[in-house]
Amino acid sequence: MTLQAQFAQAQADSKTLSERPDNMTMLKMYALFKQGSSGDVQGERPGMTDFVGRAKWDAWNELKGTSQEAAQQQYVDLVEGLKD
């Protein structure tokens, strides 16, 4: 299976996990997914009143410079670890 196919399968699997991951894991999943699908962070950092948007942007921004392939592999590995 190609990395792209594994990434797509991990995305589907993430929606059927037996229990919801904690918030920090969810942020990591979001950031890895965005980096793996869109590349480096885009747009401006959300304002102080948008706590969720700001946390998501910051998590994604921390992965700046990570290749899309590396982010996809990390995402696949993270979701696989959560399935156990």
C-alpha positions in Angstrom: 0.0 0.0 0.0 1.4 3.4 -0.9 2.0 6.1 1.8 -0.9 8.2 0.3 -3.2 5.2 0.6 -2.1 4.5 4.2 -2.6 8.2 5.0 -6.1 8.1 3.6 -6.9 4.9 5.5 -5.5 6.4 8.8 -7.8 9.4 8.3 -10.8 7.1 8.0 -9.6 5.0 11.0 -9.2 8.1 13.1 -13.0 8.6 13.0 -13.7 5.2 14.3 -11.3 5.0 17.3 -12.8 3.2 20.3 -12.2 6.2 22.5 -11.5 9.9 21.9 -7.8 10.9 22.3 -6.9 13.6 24.8 -6.7 17.2 23.5 -2.9 17.3 23.1 -3.1 14.1 20.9 -6.0 15.6 18.9 -3.9 18.7 18.3 -0.9 16.6 17.2 -3.2 14.6 14.8 -4.6 17.9 13.4 -1.2 19.4 12.9 0.2 16.2 11.2 -2.8 15.9 9.0 -2.6 19.5 7.9 1.1 19.3 7.3 0.7 16.0 5.4 -2.1 17.3 3.2 -1.3 21.0 2.8 2.3 21.5 3.6 3.6 24.4 5.8 1.1 26.5 7.7 -0.7 29.2 5.7 -2.5 32.4 6.7 -2.2 34.6 9.7 -2.2 33.4 13.3 -5.8 33.7 14.7 -6.4 36.5 17.3 -6.3 36.1 21.1 -10.0 35.5 21.4 -9.9 32.4 19.1 -8.4 30.0 21.5 -9.1 26.8 19.5 -8.0 28.3 16.2 -4.9 29.7 17.7 -3.9 26.4 19.3 -4.5 24.6 16.0 -2.4 27.2 14.1 0.4 27.0 16.6 0.5 23.2 16.5 0.6 23.2 12.7 3.2 26.0 12.7 5.5 23.8 14.9 5.8 21.4 12.0 7.0 24.0 9.6 9.7 22.6 7.3 8.6 19.0 7.8 8.1 17.3 4.5 4.5 16.2 3.6 5.7 12.6 3.3 7.3 12.6 6.8 4.1 14.2 8.3 1.9 11.6 6.6 4.1 8.8 8.0 4.0 10.2 11.5 0.2 10.6 11.2 -0.2 7.0 10.1 2.0 5.8 13.0 0.1 7.9 15.5 -3.3 6.6 14.4 -2.0 3.0 14.3 -0.8 3.5 17.9 -4.2 4.8 19.0 -6.0 1.8 17.5 -4.5 -0.7 19.9 
